[in-house]
Amino acid sequence: MLSRITSATEHLMATAAGFDDTDVRQPSLLPGWSRGHVLTHVARNADGGTRMLTWARTGVETPEYPSMRARADEIEAGSGRPAKVLLADVRDSASRFAEAYEAMPEHAWSRILRWTSGKQRPASRAATSRLTEVLVHHVDLAAGFGPDHWPADFVTAQLADVVTAFTGRAAVPALHLIAADTGAEYRLGSSTGAIVVRDRQASLLAWLLGRSQNDLPALPFLY
């Protein structure tokens, strides 16, 4: 998994390396966030993941973030930095995460940790979550990397996870999703009167994650 995370991070950094100070002030795909916000978030997410892996390895509680407010404040405070500083932050924080990953003994991956959201999950989720963060937020930079660049196996796994996450949430319309490229089908809500949506898997995932422009029903923001 670390090799995949490293490769995805290097690809994101290659994109960010092309930004100048004006570019990082431009809007990202996330409402209210510039590219500088996205890059700062990617860096602070790496640090949060490092703390979670340290907790798993040592048994000493080191929370992902002090609070959701502290997380937001760090992102806002770092968003206006020069492009070169933002890039260096992404690179250095990724290196710290990789070091923490490599230091993990096998048994530590199953230690149950508590994320800032309050959810409790095994430490292994810190690795899969990091890959998701890098791949999805690379799209948010709005600089040529799109959902079609996501690895196929990532899309398949993430699509199933996202459908599960939407299940039972309020304001989600009844949907019958059909992946035109794989034939996989997913259902949300009641099967009666469900809206049929047929598209490639990556496009379906991008829509569910709010990363596409189309005339499909608006969904509650998930990620």
Buried (B, 14 or more C-beta within 10 A) or exposed (E): EBEBBBEBBEBBBEBBEEBEBEBBBEEBBBEEBBBBBBBBBBBBBBBBBBBBBBBBBEEEEBBBBEEEEEBEEBBEEBBBBEBBBBBBBBBEBBBBBBEBBEEBEEEBBEBEBBBBEEEEBEBBBBBBBBBBBBBBBBBBBBBEBBBEEBBEEBBBBBBEBBBEEBEEEEEBBBBBBBBEEEEBEBEBBEEEEBEEBEBBBBBBBBBBBBBBEEEBEEBEEEB
